[in-house]
Amino acid sequence: MIRVKNELLERYIAQSNTTVEILEILSGQMNDIFRQITAGAPAEKTAVVKDLWIKTVDAINDVLLEKGTMSQFKSALDAWGKAQLEAIDLVKPKKKRQYRVRLTKRQKRFIEYCSRGDSAAKAARRAGYSPRTARQIGYENLRKPHITQHIPVELSKLDRS
């Protein structure tokens, strides 16, 4: 992308090529990049990217055909770069990293006592939390998905024994 942008800027500055030649080079390169980005993408996402692409190409064409200034051409190329990044995000969204949360010793004991039928406050006290804050900690622990997902597992272990 940067190589293409610099090459086009140099040609635009030199004016050695006509506007039509610059447009041909640009449209060929943009089509190649569009095909690379949308390869294997679902049709509905490809259509959204295509609309984005057309708007960007039209903006660059307007600048070139109207003999726009250098700053207008640079801003049109910047818009094309942003459109490429947006298109990549649309087609190939980044995967969210899933982190494995480790349970503390108290949390493990809390799960054990909760699965035995104790209330959240009682389980928190028995797990080693302060008696003053046990009620609040018990409530908070039951709202944490990484803790609550272990309670049914612990229940099934107790049923087996």
PESUL-V380765 format. One record per residue. RES is the residue in one small letter. SS is DSSP state (h for helix, s for strand, l for the rest). OMEGA is omega as a letter, one per 30 degrees, with the letter a starting at -180 (* if undefined). BURIAL is 1 if it has 9 or more other C-alpha atoms within 8 Angstrom, else 0. Layout:
# PESUL-V380765
res=RES ss=SS omega=OMEGA burial=BURIAL
res=RES ss=SS omega=OMEGA burial=BURIAL
This chain:
# PESUL-V380765
res=m ss=l omega=a burial=0
res=i ss=h omega=l burial=0
res=r ss=h omega=l burial=0
res=v ss=h omega=a burial=0
res=k ss=h omega=l burial=1
res=n ss=h omega=l burial=0
res=e ss=h omega=l burial=0
res=l ss=h omega=l burial=1
res=l ss=h omega=l burial=1
res=e ss=h omega=l burial=0
res=r ss=h omega=l burial=1
res=y ss=h omega=l burial=1
res=i ss=h omega=a burial=0
res=a ss=h omega=a burial=0
res=q ss=l omega=l burial=0
res=s ss=l omega=l burial=0
res=n ss=l omega=l burial=1
res=t ss=l omega=l burial=0
res=t ss=h omega=a burial=0
res=v ss=h omega=l burial=0
res=e ss=h omega=l burial=0
res=i ss=h omega=l burial=1
res=l ss=h omega=l burial=1
res=e ss=h omega=l burial=0
res=i ss=h omega=a burial=0
res=l ss=h omega=a burial=1
res=s ss=h omega=l burial=1
res=g ss=h omega=l burial=0
res=q ss=h omega=l burial=1
res=m ss=h omega=l burial=0
res=n ss=h omega=l burial=0
res=d ss=h omega=a burial=0
res=i ss=h omega=l burial=0
res=f ss=h omega=l burial=1
res=r ss=h omega=l burial=0
res=q ss=h omega=a burial=0
res=i ss=h omega=a burial=1
res=t ss=h omega=a burial=1
res=a ss=l omega=l burial=0
res=g ss=l omega=a burial=0
res=a ss=l omega=l burial=1
res=p ss=l omega=a burial=0
res=a ss=h omega=a burial=0
res=e ss=h omega=l burial=0
res=k ss=h omega=l burial=1
res=t ss=h omega=l burial=1
res=a ss=h omega=l burial=0
res=v ss=h omega=l burial=0
res=v ss=h omega=a burial=1
res=k ss=h omega=l burial=1
res=d ss=h omega=l burial=0
res=l ss=h omega=a burial=1
res=w ss=h omega=a burial=1
res=i ss=h omega=l burial=0
res=k ss=h omega=a burial=0
res=t ss=h omega=l burial=1
res=v ss=h omega=l burial=1
res=d ss=h omega=l burial=0
res=a ss=h omega=l burial=1
res=i ss=h omega=l burial=1
res=n ss=h omega=l burial=1
res=d ss=h omega=a burial=1
res=v ss=h omega=a burial=1
res=l ss=h omega=a burial=1
res=l ss=h omega=l burial=0
res=e ss=l omega=a burial=0
res=k ss=l omega=a burial=0
res=g ss=l omega=l burial=1
res=t ss=l omega=l burial=0
res=m ss=h omega=l burial=0
res=s ss=h omega=l burial=0
res=q ss=h omega=l burial=1
res=f ss=h omega=l burial=1
res=k ss=h omega=a burial=1
res=s ss=h omega=l burial=0
res=a ss=h omega=l burial=1
res=l ss=h omega=l burial=1
res=d ss=h omega=l burial=0
res=a ss=h omega=l burial=1
res=w ss=h omega=l burial=1
res=g ss=h omega=l burial=1
res=k ss=h omega=l burial=0
res=a ss=h omega=l burial=1
res=q ss=h omega=l burial=0
res=l ss=h omega=l burial=0
res=e ss=h omega=l burial=0
res=a ss=h omega=l burial=1
res=i ss=h omega=l burial=1
res=d ss=h omega=l burial=1
res=l ss=h omega=a burial=1
res=v ss=h omega=a burial=1
res=k ss=l omega=a burial=0
res=p ss=l omega=l burial=0
res=k ss=l omega=l burial=0
res=k ss=l omega=l burial=0
res=k ss=l omega=l burial=0
res=r ss=l omega=l burial=0
res=q ss=l omega=l burial=0
res=y ss=l omega=l burial=0
res=r ss=l omega=a burial=0
res=v ss=l omega=l burial=0
res=r ss=l omega=l burial=0
res=l ss=l omega=l burial=1
res=t ss=l omega=l burial=0
res=k ss=h omega=l burial=0
res=r ss=h omega=l burial=1
res=q ss=h omega=l burial=1
res=k ss=h omega=l burial=1
res=r ss=h omega=l burial=1
res=f ss=h omega=l burial=1
res=i ss=h omega=a burial=1
res=e ss=h omega=a burial=1
res=y ss=h omega=l burial=1
res=c ss=h omega=a burial=1
res=s ss=h omega=l burial=1
res=r ss=l omega=l burial=0
res=g ss=l omega=l burial=0
res=d ss=l omega=l burial=1
res=s ss=l omega=a burial=0
res=a ss=h omega=a burial=1
res=a ss=h omega=a burial=1
res=k ss=h omega=l burial=1
res=a ss=h omega=l burial=1
res=a ss=h omega=l burial=1
res=r ss=h omega=a burial=1
res=r ss=h omega=l burial=1
res=a ss=h omega=l burial=1
res=g ss=l omega=l burial=0
res=y ss=l omega=a burial=1
res=s ss=l omega=l burial=0
res=p ss=l omega=l burial=0
res=r ss=l omega=a burial=0
res=t ss=l omega=a burial=0
res=a ss=h omega=a burial=1
res=r ss=h omega=a burial=1
res=q ss=h omega=l burial=0
res=i ss=h omega=l burial=1
res=g ss=h omega=l burial=1
res=y ss=h omega=a burial=1
res=e ss=h omega=a burial=0
res=n ss=h omega=l burial=1
res=l ss=h omega=l burial=1
res=r ss=l omega=a burial=0
res=k ss=l omega=a burial=0
res=p ss=h omega=a burial=0
res=h ss=h omega=l burial=0
res=i ss=h omega=a burial=1
res=t ss=h omega=l burial=1
res=q ss=h omega=a burial=0
res=h ss=h omega=a burial=1
res=i ss=h omega=l burial=1
res=p ss=h omega=l burial=1
res=v ss=h omega=l burial=0
res=e ss=h omega=l burial=1
res=l ss=h omega=a burial=1
res=s ss=h omega=l burial=0
res=k ss=h omega=l burial=0
res=l ss=h omega=l burial=0
res=d ss=h omega=a burial=0
res=r ss=h omega=a burial=0
res=s ss=l omega=* burial=0
